[in-house]
Amino acid sequence: MPEQVGRLEAIWQKRAHRGTMDALDVGELIAGEGLAGSVGKSRRRQVTIIEREVWDRVQEELQAAIPYAARRANLMISGIRLEETRDRVLRIGATLVKIGGPTTPCERMDEACEGLRAKLAPHWGGGAFAQVILGGMLRVGDEVRWEA
C-alpha cells in the first residue's frame, strides 16, 4: 500500500482571542510552543489542524459557503486523515507535530453557520490538536505525511 502523502493548504495566525484569523503564506512552528505569533496555545494544544476534505463535505451538507478560516484552526491539510490518530507524528514540511487528540468544535462554529458545530462534532470533524516536537518554517504547499 503506498504511503499517504498530503499537502499543507493553509496557515492561519490568530493574534488576539476572538480576533480574526490572518492567512499566511509562510509561518513558523516553535517546538514546545506552537505557531509563532498566534494566541490561544497551551502546553497540550499548541497547534490545531483541520482537513480540507472534511470542511468541503460539511459545506456541501449544509449547503453553505463557509470560509475555511471560520474553523479557527492554525493549519489546513489535504490528503491525510486525522481521525483516530492520537499519538501519531505528522511531518509538515520540515516540522514534526504529535497529534494529541480531536479538537472539539465550540459555539463559535454556529456563529459562522447554524448547524456547523453539530456537523463537525463526530469522527474528529473539528480536526486535531497537536504538540510541536520539531519546529521550523512552514509554507503553503509543503508536503504532509505520517512518520513511521
N, C-alpha and C positions, 0 to 999 in steps of 0.2 A: 504494500500500500504506500503510495507516495506521501511524502511529508506535506503537511498542511502549511501553506505559505500565504500570508495576508499582506495588507498594506495599511500604513498609517494614513487615514483620510483627513483628519483634522486635529488641531491643537487649540484648546481654549484656556485662557487665563482669567481667573476671577480676582480682581484687585480689591474688592470690598464685599462684605457679607450682604447678600441680597442684591449685589451690584450686577451690572451687565457682564456678559461673557465676551471677552475680547478674543477674536480669532487671530492666531499667529501662524506664520509660515514656518518659523523656527522657534523652538523652546529648549529649555534646559531642565533635565531631571537631576535633582540633587539627592545623592544616596542618604537614606535615613530621614529625608525631609519631604520631597515631592517636587512639584513643578515650581520653578523659581518665579517669584513674584505673585503667586496665587495664594489666596487666603482659604481658610476652612479646612486646613490639613490637621491631622492628628498623628500620633505615633503609629497607630494602626492603619488609618485611612489617609495615606499620603497622596495618592493619585486615584482618579476614577476613570473607568474605561467603559465605553459603550460600543455595541456592534451596529454598523450601518444597516445590515440586513434586517435586524430586529426593528430598528427605528422605521425603516421603509415599510415593513409589513404592518406595523401598528398604524402608521399614517394612512395606509390603504384601508385597513379595517375601520378606522374612524372616519374615513373619507374627509380628511383634513390635511392641509399643507402646513405642517408644524416645523418651524426652523429647527435644525439639528441642535443648535446651541440651547434650545429650550430645555433640554435634558440636564444641562448644567454640569456635564462631565468635563474632565480635562482632555481626554483623548477619545477619538472615534477611530475604530479599526474596521476593516472588512476582511472577509476570507478566513476568519478564525472564530470558532465558537467558544464562548466564555462559560456556558452553563456547566456546573459541577466540576470546576477546575481549581477548587481551593488547594492551596499549597503548590500549585504548578508554577514554573518560572517561564515567563514570556520575554522573549528578546524583541525589543522595538528599536530598530536601528542598532546603535552601539550600546544601548542601555539594557538593563535587566530589571524586571519587576516580578515580585512574588504575589500571586493572587491570594487575597485574604478572605474573600467571600463575596456574596452578592450585595449590590447597592440597592437599598430599599427605596423605592420611589416615594417622594413626600408630597404634601398638599400643593406644592408649587406646580406640580405637573398638571393638576386640574385647573390651575390659573392659566396655563398655556393652552389647554384644550380639555373641555369636560370629558371625563372618562379615560383620560390618558393614564392616570395613576393606576387604575384597575387593569388596564391593558398591559402595562409594563410589569406588574407585580409577579406573575407566575414565571417559572423557568428562567430566572436571572434576567428577565427582560429589561430591568433597570440598569444592567451592566454589572461591573465588578469593581471592588476597591482593591488596591494593592500597595505594597511597600516597595520603595525603590532600593534595590540592593546593589546596583551598579549605575551610577549617574553618568550623564553625558548629554550631548546635544541631540535633539530630535528635529527631523524635518518632515513636513508633509510629503508623503510618497515613500518614506522609509519602509523597508521590509519588516514584517512581523512574523515570528514563528515561535513555536514552543521549543524550549531547551530540552535535551534528552535527560 
